[in-house]
Amino acid sequence: MKKIILFASATLFFACNSSDKTNENESTFIDPVTAHIDSSISPGENFFLFANNGWFKSHPIPSSEKSNGIFRTIQDTINESIRKICESSSADSKAAKGSNKQKIGDFYFSGMDTTTIEKVGINPLKPLFSKIDEIKNNKDVINTVAYLYTQGIPSTFGFTVTRDEKNAAAYTVYLSQSRLGLPDRDYYFNTDERNTTIKNEYLKHLDAMLNLIGMDKALAKKGSEQIFKLESALAKSSRKMEDLRDPYLNYNKMNIAGVNKLTASIEWKEMLSKLGISNIDSVVVAQPEYFSALEKHLKTFSVDDWKLYLKWNVANRFSEFLNKKIVAQDFNFYATVLDGIKEQRPRWKTIVEETDASLGELIGQVYVEEYLPKGTKEKLLEIGNNIRDVYAEHIKKLDWMSDVTKEKALNKLQKLNMKVGYPDVWKDMSSLDVSRNSFVENGMAVSKWNYGFMIKKYGKPVNKDEWEMYPQTYNAYYDPTMNEIVVPACNIIVPGFEGRMPDDAVLYGIIGGSTFGHEITHGFDDQGSLYDEKGNLSDWWTKEDRQKFEAKTKLIVEQFNNYVVLDSIHVRGENTQGENIADLGGVIMGLEAYRKTKQGQSTELINGYTATQRYFLAYAYAWMVNRTDASLAKQIMSDVHSPAEFRINGPVSDIDEFYKAFNIQPTDKMYRAENIRVKIW
């Protein structure tokens, strides 16, 4: 299935004529690359803190956030633009019904209309609850699961229509293990003190939520325990995150009869028809053992247990759209307990982000037109192509890869598609109906529309114009089944360089290294390297080269396994290896591209630092992020990305140029012997 690689790197913002402004007020310019250095910490002790701790000291994490740093700063900038779009659209009484402005404005208005939200309460969900109450047997359970899916409410098992990994030119159906109420299956079983507290709080949360949707206290208490038992059974049947990383292991194509054998209680042709898919003879079952276990769970747990579970899924899906008490309860567990956030944001911030999450495709069109600097696409492509050129040179010089595999790697690199800025073709959301009447009904309408959009893909040619992110989404991804990277427009913002062109160290340390270099490397990490130039899951390596590659990836797994995050919590090297490989490749490619620039070749100091030192400082600035302890623990449990500190210290400690630039010695904490420094791409 699609692998979206999230990285949230820092970005740049500059006007087309910003180079003319570089000398204006030069004496007042505070260089953000060097302004946050904490000289009490040596680069060899902890480069992440050496480069960024000055900022952390003066910018504590706000009580309404799980983190603070460059990501939060840029997101706040983006949110201010989105807020203006939302408020101006909401105030436009002449916006035509069905227009983008009307939908954006009415959605935002309904979210800010707390009086109506309190009055409406959970009433819009009651028809769904009534449908669940009508369940009498296991067949009804399955039919109701299918119906809820069509309303955009997933549960019980995973279902999606996406590109076939072994035939990327066609869409197919994937069945997989289900998402759970807790972030990952291990939360249900780990017995350490931190996790035990979370499980106890989750039981309290289930109890409170069932009570808030109308159950009496006794039933809610018993129901919360049964839901937890059912979810625990589903979790036990689920693969660990590390085991989800093997695309071959998670690709099991079978005919409908084969799936029926896994779950005899489900007639899959009928089920798929109810889900909106007809004329289908085969599906990909990602985790067959999960569906075999599901058959047992359908018989082990009572119909009443399943009804409770489904009601919980409905309430949980739309909790952020409901009344104050439900929103507060949802925040208490998912924000405070899991992420360490102490208080809710101002209402407008929450609704701005919710409107963007729901109608980002519409907001993006306004954002591109009114808030995006001209020339954004061109500048991003220029840097991206420079990184690709350097990547090709680097592959040619590899001393561990044979010429046969190099040729195929270069072919894949050449055919890699780079989508930057914003889509050439926007999604058609004309069929979506949005009004000012009810916030939760708007949320339900968007959820249903998204499901319908996915279902309509089946049987049609793959849409190569589609984006999985919006221009205003501060992120990027690599899609192995499309062999493409997508870099949204807002990756052109860098705090501190407003109104001026950043220098090349910043351009290549941030956009070049942690963005384009990172994403391109995903095409050659432990997972992406299994897909060919057309996006098909296909082994294009020689056996010997693959063995050499895996020996190198084993080293990076071992390296990150040794990093301690909190207490005795270590980075999970196996789970994060793809991102760690991409970070290492990105920093190296960004550096080599930077060295081709005039600044990269200069011997002049900038604010007291050499050209190469400035490049590494810029890369550290790209990950200037501080998180709460709870959020860090959650990241280790449920995220494939290493914490920001190790996304800096990890890769740079494998790069010889870093040692030379900052005179890192064997006595330094970050020093790694040359024979264990990881060299891959």
N, C-alpha and C positions, 0 to 999 in steps of 0.2 A: 504494500500500500504506500501511498504518498508519505514521504518523510519530509516534513517541514522543519528546517533547521533554524531555530531562533537564536539570535545573537545579541540584539539590542546594542549595537555599537554606538559610539558617539558620532555626530554628524556635523555638517558645516552649513553656515548660512552666509551668503555673500551676494551683493548686487553685481550686475554685469559690469558696472563701472567702478567696482569697489577698489580696483588697483589705483585709481586716481585719488582715493581717499587715504591710502596707506600712510602718507606723511602728515595728514591732518591730525592735530592734537597728539603728535607722537609722544610728547613728554608725559601725557596723561594716560597713555595706553598701558594697561597692566597685562603682561603676557601670561595667559592662563596655563601655559605649558610649564612654566617655571615658578609661578606665583604660589603654588601649594606645596612646594618642597619642604620637608621637615629635615633640616640638617642635623638634628640630633640622632637620626637613624642613618646608618651607612647604606649605600646602594647594595652592598653584598650581604647585609643582614636581612633586609626585607625591602626589595625595590618598590613594591606596591605602596608601602607606607612611606618610604623615602619620597616618592613622587607626589603622593596625595594626602598625607596625614595632616598637613597644614590646613587643608580644606575641611577635613573631617573634624578637626578640633573646633573650628568656628561655625560648623554647620551640623548640629546634632540632628538625629532623625526626628522629624516632626511626629507628634503623638498620633496623627491621623494617617501615618504611612508606615510601611514595612521596611522601607529603605530610603536612602537619600544619596544624592550624587548627580552625576551628569545625566543619567537616564531621567531622573525625576525633574531636573531642571529643563531638559528639552521637552519632556511630556507636558510640563506646565505651559511652555511656550506654545506648543501645538494646541493644547486645550483652550488657550485664550483665543486663538483663531477660530476654533470650532464653536466656542461659546458665542462669538460674534455672529457666526453663520446661523446658529440656532436661535439666538435672540432676535436677529433681524428677520428671520423667516417667521418666527412666532408672532412678531408685531405686524407682519404684512397681511392686512385684512383682505387685500385684493388678489392674493395668490390663488390661481386657478385650481379647482378641485382636481386632484390627481397629479399636479405638478410636483417637482422635487421640493420646491419651497414649502408647499402646503404640507407635504408629508413630514419634512424635517421639523417645520414649525409646530405642527399639531402633536407630533411625538414628544417633542421637548416640552411643550405646554402641558401635556397630560402628565408628564413626569414631575413637573413643578407644582401641579395642582393637588397639593396634599389634602385639601378639603374633600375633593371628590374621591381621592384614593381611599381615605378613611371611610367615607360613606359607602363606597362600592364593596370594600372589604374583599372577602374571598368568593363573593357571589359568582363571578365569571368562571371559577373553577368547579362550582357545584355540579354542573352537568357531567363533567368528567368523573367526579366522585360518585355521582349517581350511577354512571355506567359501570364503574368498578363494583359498586354495591350489588349490581345485578348478576355478578359472576356466581355460578353455581357449581362448576366443575373445572377440571384441568383444561378442557377444550376451550371453555370460556376465558380462562386465564390467558391462554395463548392468543386467542382472538382479540382480547382487550390489549395485550401487549402490542399487537400489530396496529390496532386502531390508534393507540397513544403515539406510536412511532409516526403515523401520518400527521399527527398534530405537532410533530417536532419534539416529542418527549421520549427519549430512548431509555430502555431498561432491559434487564434480563440477559440480553446478548447484544453484541455489536453488529450493526448492519450499515453498509455503505455502498454506494455505487462510485467506482473510481477506475482509474486505468489499470488494466491487467499487467502485472509486473513482467510477465513473460510474453506479452503481446501488447506493448504500450500504445499501439495505434487503435486499440479498442477499449471500451469500457466494460467492466464486469462487476459482479456482485461479490462483496467480501463479507463473510460472517466471522465474528471474532468474539473473544471474551468481553464481558460487559464492563463498563465503567462502574465505579463503586462510590459510596457516599464519602468514604475517606480517600485521600489522594492516591494511595497505592495499596496493593494487597498486603504488604508487610506490616502496615499499621495494625492489622487485625491480629497479628501473631507475635510481634516483638514484645518482650517483657521488661525492657529497661524502664526506669522510673519515668523518664520523659514520655515515652510512648504509652505507658500504663495510664498516666494522667490524661493523655489525649483520648484514649478509649473511654475512660470514665466520663469525660466531658462530652464525648460524642453521644453516649447513652442518654445523658441529661438533655442534650440538644434534640435528639429524636423524641424524647418524652415531651419536651416543651413544644416542639413543632406539631406533634399530633394533637396536643391539647389546644393549640392556637387555631387549628383547622376544624375544631368542633368536637373532638372526642373528649369524653369525661376522663377525669384523672386516673381512675383505676384502669380503664382500657388503654389509655395512652402509656401508662407505666408498663403494662404487660406487652403492649404493642411494640414499644421501643426495644424491649429485650428480644422479641421474636424477629424484628427487622434486623437487628444486629446479628443474630444467629444465622439468618438467611444470607445476609451479605457476607458473613464469615465463611459460609459454605461455598458461595460463589468465588470468594477470594482464594480459598484453598484450592479450588479447581483452576485458578488462573496462573499463568506463567509469570515469573519475576521479570522485572524490567530488563535485566541483562539477557534473558532468554528471548525477549522480543526483538533483540537486535539482529538476529540471524534471519535474513529474508528468505532463504531457502527453507529453513525449519518452519517458517510461518507462511509458507505457500503450499497449500494442499488442495489442488483442484480435484473436484469430484462431481459426478452426476447427481441428480436429485435423489435417486434411489440410494446412493451412498450416504448422503446426508440423513435420509430417513432412517438408516440403520443406526446412526449415532443417537438420534432422538426419536424413538418410535412414537412418542406422544404428539409429535408435530408432523403433520403432513406438509412437507416443505413447498410443494408446488402450490398448494392452497394458501399457505402462509405468505409466500412471495407474491401471489396474486393480490392478497389483502394489503400487502406493503406497496403495491403499485407496479409490480414487475410481472409481465406475462411473456410467454414464448421463450422460456429460458430452460436450457437443458443441463447447465453446469454452473457451479459457483466455486469460489475459493474459500476454503475453511481454514482460517489462520491457525487455530488451536483446536484440533479435533477432540482432544481429551476433555476440553471444557464442555463441549456439547454432549459427550457421553455422560459426564458428571451432571449436567443440567437435567438429563432424563431422570436421574436418580433424585435430584432435588425436587423435581415436579411431583414426585410421589412421596418423598419424605416429609416435605412441608405441606401443611394443610392449605386448603383453599383460602381460609381466613388469613393465614400468614401471607400469602401472595397478595391478597387484597390490601393488607396493610402496607406491604412493600410498594405496591403500585401507587397507592395514595401518597406515600412519602415521596416517591419520585416526581409526582405531579407538583406537590407543594415545593419541593426543593428546586425544581426546574424554574419556577416563576417567583421564588421568594423575594427577589430584589424588586419586584414590581408591586408588591402587596403593601398592606398597611404597616404603620409604624412599629407595632409590637413584633410582627413577623420579621421585618427588616432588621430590627434591633437584635432579635434572637439569632438570625442568620449571621449578622455581623459578629456577635459574641463568639460564635464557634469558629467560623471560617476565617475571620480576620483577627480577632483577639487571641483565641487559643492557638490556632495554627500559625499565624504570622506575627503575633506580638504587637498588633496595632491597638492602641489604647482608646482612640475615640474616632467617631465617624467624621468623614469630610463634610464640608458645607454641602448642602443639598445640590447646588448648581454644579459642583464638580462631579458629583456622582452621576447626575442626569446627563451632563455633557458627554461623559465617557460611555454611558449606556446608549445614548442616541447615536454616538459614533459606532459603537459595537453593532447596533442594529441596522443603521442606515448609512454606514460608512461609504458605500458605493455612491450614494447620492451626495453626501457631504464632500466626498473626494472631488467631484466634478466642480463644485464651487471653490474648494481649496486650491485646486490647480489653476483655476481662472483668476482668482483674486489674491491669493497669498503666496504663490510660488514664484520665486525669482526667475526671470527669463533666462534661458540658456541652461537650466538645471539638467535636462536630459543630456545635452551635449557634453557638459562637464563631467557628468557621471560616466558616460560612455568613454570619454577620453581616458580617464583614469582606469576604468575597467579593462579597456583594450591594452593599455600599457602593462597592466598586471598579467594579462593573458600572454602577452609577448614574452615577458620575463619567465613566466611559467614554462613556456615552450623551450626556452633556452636552458632552463634548469633541468627539465626532463632529459634533454639531449646529453647533458653532462653527468647524469647519474652513473655511479660506478657499480651499482648493485643490480641494475636492470638490464636484461638482454635487449638487443636491437629489435627483435621480433615484437616484444611487448612494448618497447618504446614507441614503435611505429603506431601501434593501436592506441596507446595513451595519447599521443600527439593528435591522432585523428579524432579521438573523443574530445580533446581540448578544443580543437579547431571548430568542431560542430556544436560546442556548447553555446546555447542561446542566452543572451543577456537582455533581460527586460528591466528597464530602468525608468524611474520617474513616475509614470502613470500608464494605465492601459490605453491601447489604441482603440479598443472597443469596450464600452461599458456594458455591464449587465442590465438587462431590461427588467426593471422592477415596476412596470406600469400596472401589473395585475395586483400589486399589494395595496390594500385599503388601510389607510391610517386616519384616525379622527381624534378629536379632543375629548371624547367621551370617557375613555377608560385607559389608564396606563397599562394595566395588566392585559387588557384585550389587544392593545397594540403589540405588546410583547408576544402574545400568543399568535397574532397574525404574522409577525415576522418569523417566528419559529416555524409556523406551518409553510410559509413561503419558501424558506430555506430548504425544507424537506422536499417540497415540490420541485424546486430548482435542481436538486440532486437527482431525483427520480427521473426527470425528463432527459437526463444524459444517456440513459440506457438505450442501446440500439442506434445511437447517433455517432457520427464521426467525432473523434476527440477534438475538443475546442482548444486550439493552441494559443488563442488570444486571452484565455481566462487567467486572472490573477487571484491568488489566495490572500492577498493583503491589499490595503488601501494606500493611496499616495501619502496620506497623513499618518500611516502606521509606522512607528519608530522601530523598525525591525527589518529583517531580510530572510530569505531562505533559498535553499537549493532543493530542486525536485529531481530525484534520480530517474523517474519514469519519463520525464520530459527532457532530461539533460539540460536544465536551464537554471539560472539564478535570477532572482527577482529582488531588486533594490528600490524600494519606494522613494518618492521624491523628497520626503522630509529628511532623508539621510544627507541633506545638504546644509544642515544646521550644526554649528559648533559654538557653544557659549563662550563669550569673550571675544569673538571675531565679528561681531555685528558691524556691518558697514565697511568691512575691509577684507581683502583676500588673505586667507591663511597662507602661511609659507609652506614650502614643499614638504618639510618634515611633518607638518600636521596633515597635509593632504594625503601623504602616503602612509603615515602612521595610523591614521584613522580610516579614511575612505579606502585607501589602497590596501593596507594590511588587515585591519580588523573587519573590513566589509568585503571587498571584492576578493582579496586573497583568501580570506576565511571561507567564503562561500564556494569559490572555485575548488578549493582543497576538499570540500565535501564530496566532490565528484570522484575523489581519489582516497577517501578515508576507508575504514574497515568495512563500511556498508556500501557507500557510493561506488567504490571500486568494483563491486560485483555487477554493476550495470554497464551495458555497452553504450556506444555513441548514439544509438536510437532510443535508449531508455529501457531496453529489455534486460531482465535478469539473466545474464549470460556470462560465463567465465571466459574472458578474453586474454587471460594470463597464461604464460607457460607455468608448468607445475613448480619448477625451480624458483621462478621469480615470485610466485605466490608464497612459497615457503620463506623466502628471504624477507618479504614484506611483513608476514605475520610474526617473524622473529623481532622485527623492529617495533611493531605495534604492541607486542608483549612487553617490551621495555617501557613504553609510555604508560601502559597499564600499571606496571610495578612502580613507576615513578609517582604516579598520582595516588596510588593506594597508600603511600607513606605520608601523605599530607594530612595533618590533623586540623580539623575545623573547629570543633567545640568539644571540650572534655575529652572523651575517648572516641568521638565521632570522626571517622576518616572519610576522605573523598572516595567514592566508589569508582576505582580506575576502570574496571570493565565496562560499567554503565556509561561513563563519561568519555570513553576513549575517542569516539568519533569527533566530538567537539574539541577535545584536546589535540587531536591530530590536525584539525582545521585551524586551531589557533596557532599551532607551531608553523604550519605551512603558510598561513597568512602573514605572520610577522616576517618570515624569511623573504617571501615574495615582495612584500611592501618595501623591505629594506633594499633589496636588489633593484627594484624599480626606482626608488628614491636616489640611489647612487648614480643613476643616469642623469639626474637633474643637475643644474648648475650649483644649487645649494648643497646637494649631496656630495659634490666633489670639492667643495670649498674647504679651506683650512681656517676660515675666519670663525671666531666665536660669536654666538648669539646669546646675549644675556649670560655670558660666562660659560656656555657649554658648546662643545664641538657639534658638528653637523650630525654625527652618528649618535651622540648622547641625546641630542634633541629629538631624534627620531624615536628612540626608545622611551623618552619621557612623554612624547605625544601618544605613543601606544598605551602607556600607563594611564594617561588622561582619558583615553577612550573607555577605560574600565574603572573610573573613579566612582565606585559604588560601595556604600556601607549599608549593611542589613542588620535587622534585629536578630538576636540569637534564635528565636523561635522560627523566623523565616529561613535562617541558614539551615537549621535542623530539617525543616520541611524540604528545602532544596535538595539536600543530600538524599532524603527518602524518596523523592518523587520527580526529580529533574535530571535530564541527561547532561546538564551543563555544570561545570565546576564553579564554585564560588569565585567572585571577581578577583580576589587576592591571588588565587592560584591560576587564573587565566592570564595573569601577568607574570608572576614569579615562576610558574611552571615552564612555559615556552622559552622565556628569555634565558633561563638557566641551562638550556640546551644549545644556545647559540654562541659560538666562539666570539663573534664580533661584540657581543654584550660584555664578555669578560675583558676584552681589550679596551672597550670604551670606558668602562668604569673601574678598571684595574682590580678585578675580582681575584682574591687570593684563596689558596687552599684552606686558610683558617676562617674564611667567611662562611656563614651559615648556608648561603645559597649555592656555594661551590659544589659542582658535580664533576667527578673525575672524567677526563676526556673519553675514556672507554665506555662510559655509561650514558654519555650525552646522546639523546635520541636524534638521529638523522634519518628522515624519511624522504620527503619531497624537497 
